[in-house]
């Protein structure tokens, strides 16, 4: 079971990294787009909402990555301590 988790982690980690990177691009594009929109306009508000959602998703993914990395480190330490 532990081996399958390690393999799963190796598959999930690059995916979450890629998603965080893509969300960062969305946030950056929103910054650029908002510069060209009238402040307070409906379009600017929509872009701001998209940006907030993308930031929130990136934060959630980052927290997930940290928890997963911590869990795998603790599992590795337990394995070494048990042997």
Steps between C-alpha positions, in 0.01 A plus 500: 500500500781742585671436169180578309465826694857600410428431133175697527686791658756496219214524250301766687790735581581600139129547429449732796817693412372546146157612619650756739717634217202529265294675766786746547482576128125562529556737793769684303280535195221634720741766630584603145138498389383710796748772401301547179156499659322790665520462878169392647355390167312169482782355290763606752294342777472174307872492434560569869272211593685267264829614650378438856379152410830414329699627800283301738542185294876548487512547878292186556724297270811634671361407843415153365855463367644598838279256690580222256873568517489507880308174507747327269794628707343369820426165334862478382626578850272235649629242252862579584429496874320166479784325318 
